[in-house]
Amino acid sequence: MDRVNFYFDGVTILNSNAVVLDGYTLNPGDNPWSALSNTINTDIYERSLPHEVQERSQKASVLVVNKVRIDREMIAALPNLRFITVTATGFDCVDVAAARECGIPVSNVPVYGTDSVAQHVFAVLLHILHRIDSHDSAIRNGHWQRTGDFSFWLSPLTELARKTIGIIGFGRIGRRVGEIANVFGMRVLANSRSQTATPNWPAFDWANVEHIAAESDVVTLHCPLTNETQNLVDSEFLSKCKPTSILINTGRGPLVNEADLAAALNAGQLAAAGLDVVSQEPINEDNPVLQAKNCFLTPHMAWATLEARQRLMATTVDNVKAFLAGQPQNVVNP
């Protein structure tokens, strides 16, 4: 069904009310929602369980969500709903087709975390190569004093210069990773569905996934999750990798077959992995990567620098303002 036109003179909305269902994600205490509250009457919930969503959203004309699921049934149960904005680039938490059928635009934030995620890739990579925490602990436990030497290291240290990085997914984030890799003196291999070159971009070579697996010292994943890319990194992919190679995933957890990755790490088929995302979040206690050798885990935080969250907040508020003015922006279900 089409919902009635909710605009008034193309400028404002009557009886408008916004509900933020999982506000803690953007504002754990350092990134207030005041700009949104100053724009529209707003109720803010830090977290919402599935059984709480309908009651909390009943009077909302605008919903603001990050990961809270808004499915077809929920949309049908919210007669006042006119607009949904997702505080992320990915919008799979919303049934956008059902929203379209009801005349409800859904907006996202297409650009916000490029620098944050790219920085995280190299933070993890440099940690794996230098093991700063292990050396810090060794010093505090007296290891340095016992050696009697002016210098020691617990494992071989490796330079990035002249190594090859394979970037699967060469959009904004992938290209920024490539730019940083270029500064480190790395050779860049890239894989993308579009294979659209950027003028004046530092040198790189297009490569298929198999070539990236075989040639790369570092493989980093930045492609979208689709039927084609699910389990992209599986036993077959890993069998082509160098035993000295490192896998980084800051994209989507299901890009990696976690059982196959754990087996490869435990067998020495791969040197190390850094995972910021896993197939089920929060991570299940029986996830095999928890017991895998040299698997370094972070809790889906690559996107979450303060600056990135501030950009998310600003664009989210702009999305709401644009809707209230009768000109929705960043709409993913036109």
C-alpha positions in Angstrom: 0.0 0.0 0.0 1.1 3.6 -0.6 1.2 5.8 2.5 -0.4 9.2 2.2 1.8 12.1 1.2 3.2 13.3 4.5 4.7 16.6 3.3 3.3 20.0 4.1 4.0 22.6 1.4 7.1 20.6 0.5 8.8 22.1 3.5 8.0 20.3 6.7 6.2 17.3 8.1 3.1 17.3 10.3 3.3 15.6 13.7 6.9 14.4 13.0 8.6 12.3 15.5 11.9 10.4 15.3 12.9 7.3 17.2 16.6 6.2 17.4 16.5 2.5 18.2 20.2 1.7 18.8 21.8 5.0 19.5 24.7 3.6 21.5 26.5 2.6 18.4 27.1 6.1 17.3 27.2 7.7 20.7 28.7 5.6 23.5 29.1 9.0 25.3 31.3 11.1 23.1 29.1 11.9 20.0 25.7 13.3 21.2 22.5 13.2 19.3 21.8 16.9 20.0 21.8 17.9 16.3 19.1 15.5 15.5 17.1 16.4 18.6 17.3 20.1 17.5 15.9 19.1 14.1 13.0 16.9 15.1 11.3 15.7 18.3 13.4 12.6 19.1 13.3 9.6 21.4 16.6 7.9 21.8 17.2 4.3 23.0 20.7 3.0 23.4 19.7 -0.5 22.4 16.4 -2.2 21.5 15.6 -5.9 21.7 13.4 -7.3 19.0 10.3 -7.5 21.2 10.8 -3.8 22.1 10.9 -2.3 18.6 7.3 -2.1 17.7 6.2 -0.4 20.9 9.0 2.1 20.8 8.4 2.9 17.2 4.6 3.0 17.2 4.4 6.9 16.9 7.5 7.4 14.8 7.3 9.0 11.5 11.1 8.7 11.2 13.2 5.7 12.3 16.9 5.8 12.8 18.6 2.4 13.0 22.0 0.9 12.8 21.6 -2.8 13.1 18.0 -3.2 14.5 16.0 -5.3 12.0 13.1 -3.5 10.4 11.4 -6.3 8.3 8.2 -6.4 6.3 6.0 -7.3 9.2 7.4 -4.4 11.3 6.9 -1.9 8.5 3.3 -3.0 8.2 2.8 -2.7 12.0 4.0 1.0 12.0 1.2 3.1 10.3 2.9 6.4 11.1 6.3 5.5 9.6 7.3 7.6 6.6 11.1 7.5 6.5 14.0 5.2 7.7 17.6 6.3 7.8 20.3 3.8 8.5 23.4 5.0 10.3 25.7 2.9 8.1 26.5 2.2 4.5 25.1 -1.3 4.6 21.3 -1.3 4.9 20.5 -5.0 4.9 18.8 -4.6 8.4 15.8 -3.0 6.5 13.5 -4.7 4.1 13.9 -2.0 1.5 11.5 -3.6 -1.0 8.7 -3.6 1.6 9.5 0.0 2.4 9.4 0.9 -1.2 6.0 -0.8 -1.6 4.7 1.5 1.2 6.2 4.6 -0.3 8.8 4.8 2.5 12.2 6.0 1.4 15.2 4.4 3.1 18.5 6.4 3.2 22.0 5.4 4.2 25.4 7.0 4.8 27.4 6.1 1.7 30.7 7.6 2.8 32.1 8.0 6.3 34.7 5.4 7.3 37.2 5.3 4.5 40.1 6.6 6.5 39.1 4.8 9.7 38.9 1.3 8.1 42.1 1.8 6.0 44.0 2.9 9.1 42.7 -0.2 11.0 44.0 -2.5 8.2 47.5 -1.2 8.8 47.2 -1.1 12.5 46.4 -4.8 12.5 49.0 -5.6 9.9 51.8 -3.7 11.7 50.7 -5.4 15.0 51.1 -8.8 13.4 54.5 -8.0 12.0 55.9 -6.4 15.1 53.9 -7.9 18.0 54.2 -4.7 20.1 52.1 -6.1 22.9 54.2 -9.3 23.2 57.4 -7.3 23.4 55.9 -4.9 25.9 54.8 -7.9 28.1 58.2 -9.5 27.8 60.0 -6.3 29.0 57.6 -6.0 32.0 58.3 -9.6 32.9 62.1 -9.1 32.9 63.0 -10.8 29.7 65.1 -7.8 28.4 67.0 -7.6 31.6 67.8 -11.3 31.6 69.1 -11.3 28.0 71.9 -8.8 28.9 71.6 -7.5 25.3 70.8 -4.0 24.2 68.1 -5.4 21.8 66.0 -8.5 21.4 62.9 -9.7 19.5 60.7 -12.6 20.0 60.0 -13.4 16.4 61.4 -12.2 13.0 60.5 -8.7 12.1 59.3 -8.0 8.6 59.3 -4.9 6.4 56.3 -4.0 4.2 58.5 -2.5 1.5 58.7 -4.6 -1.7 56.0 -6.9 -0.4 52.8 -7.5 -2.4 49.3 -6.6 -1.1 46.3 -8.0 -2.8 43.1 -5.9 -2.4 39.9 -7.6 -3.1 37.3 -4.9 -3.5 38.7 -1.7 -4.9 36.1 0.9 -3.9 36.8 3.9 -1.7 38.2 1.9 1.2 40.2 -0.5 -1.0 41.8 2.4 -2.9 42.7 4.2 0.3 44.4 1.0 1.5 46.2 0.9 -1.8 47.4 4.5 -1.4 48.8 3.7 2.1 50.4 0.5 0.8 52.0 2.5 -2.0 53.6 4.9 0.6 55.0 1.8 2.4 56.6 0.8 -0.9 54.4 -2.2 -1.5 53.3 -3.6 -4.8 49.5 -3.4 -5.2 47.3 -6.0 -6.8 43.6 -5.1 -7.1 40.4 -7.0 -7.9 37.1 -5.3 -8.5 33.9 -6.1 -10.4 34.1 -2.8 -12.3 37.9 -2.5 -12.8 37.6 1.2 -13.3 40.9 2.9 -13.0 41.4 6.3 -11.3 43.4 9.0 -13.1 46.7 9.8 -11.4 46.3 7.0 -8.9 49.6 5.3 -7.8 50.6 2.3 -9.8 48.7 -1.0 -9.3 47.8 -4.0 -11.4 44.4 -5.6 -11.9 44.4 -9.3 -11.0 41.9 -12.1 -10.6 41.2 -13.6 -7.2 43.3 -16.7 -7.8 46.3 -14.6 -8.8 45.9 -12.4 -5.7 45.8 -15.5 -3.5 49.0 -16.9 -5.1 51.1 -13.8 -5.4 50.2 -11.7 -2.3 52.1 -11.4 1.0 49.0 -9.7 2.4 45.4 -10.2 1.3 42.8 -7.7 2.5 39.1 -7.9 1.9 36.9 -4.9 1.0 34.3 -6.3 -1.4 30.5 -6.4 -0.7 28.9 -9.6 0.6 26.9 -11.2 -2.2 26.0 -14.7 -3.2 29.2 -14.8 -5.3 31.5 -13.5 -2.6 30.2 -15.5 0.4 32.9 -17.9 1.5 35.3 -16.3 -1.0 38.2 -17.2 1.2 37.8 -21.0 1.6 40.0 -24.0 1.5 40.6 -23.7 -2.2 41.6 -20.0 -1.9 43.8 -20.7 1.1 45.5 -23.6 -0.7 46.9 -21.1 -3.2 48.3 -18.7 -0.6 51.9 -18.5 0.5 52.6 -20.0 3.9 54.0 -16.6 4.9 51.0 -14.6 3.8 48.6 -12.7 6.0 44.8 -12.3 5.6 43.0 -9.2 6.8 39.2 -8.9 6.8 37.5 -5.7 7.7 34.7 -6.2 5.2 32.0 -8.8 6.0 32.4 -11.9 8.2 30.8 -14.3 5.8 33.4 -13.5 3.1 35.6 -16.0 5.0 34.9 -19.6 5.7 36.0 -19.6 9.3 36.5 -23.3 9.7 38.7 -23.4 6.6 40.7 -20.4 7.8 41.2 -21.9 11.3 42.4 -25.2 9.7 44.8 -23.3 7.4 46.3 -21.3 10.3 46.6 -24.3 12.5 48.3 -26.3 9.7 50.8 -23.5 9.0 49.3 -23.0 5.5 48.9 -19.3 6.3 51.1 -17.2 8.6 48.4 -15.0 10.3 45.0 -13.5 10.0 43.4 -10.3 11.4 39.7 -10.4 11.6 37.6 -7.3 12.5 34.4 -9.1 11.4 33.0 -12.6 11.8 30.0 -14.5 10.5 28.0 -14.1 13.7 28.4 -10.9 15.9 28.9 -10.9 18.8 31.2 -13.9 18.1 29.9 -17.3 19.1 31.9 -19.2 21.7 32.4 -22.1 19.4 33.7 -20.1 16.5 36.8 -21.9 15.3 38.9 -18.8 14.8 39.0 -18.3 18.6 41.3 -21.3 18.8 43.2 -20.7 15.6 46.9 -20.0 15.8 48.0 -16.4 15.0 44.5 -15.2 14.5 44.1 -11.7 15.8 40.5 -10.5 16.5 39.0 -7.1 17.0 35.3 -6.5 17.7 34.0 -4.9 14.4 35.6 -1.6 15.4 37.5 -0.6 12.2 34.8 1.8 11.2 34.4 3.4 14.7 36.9 6.2 15.1 35.4 9.3 16.7 35.8 11.2 13.5 34.0 8.6 11.4 31.1 8.5 13.9 30.9 12.2 13.8 30.6 12.0 10.0 27.9 9.4 10.4 26.0 11.6 12.7 26.2 14.6 10.5 25.0 12.8 7.4 22.2 11.1 9.3 21.0 14.5 10.5 21.3 15.8 6.9 19.3 12.8 5.7 16.5 13.6 8.1 16.6 17.3 7.2 16.4 16.5 3.5 13.4 14.3 4.1 11.6 16.9 6.2 12.2 19.4 3.3 10.6 16.9 0.9 13.8 16.0 -0.9 15.2 12.8 0.5 18.8 12.2 -0.2 21.0 9.0 -0.2 17.9 7.0 -0.9 18.7 3.3 -1.5 15.2 2.2 -2.6 14.0 4.8 -5.2 
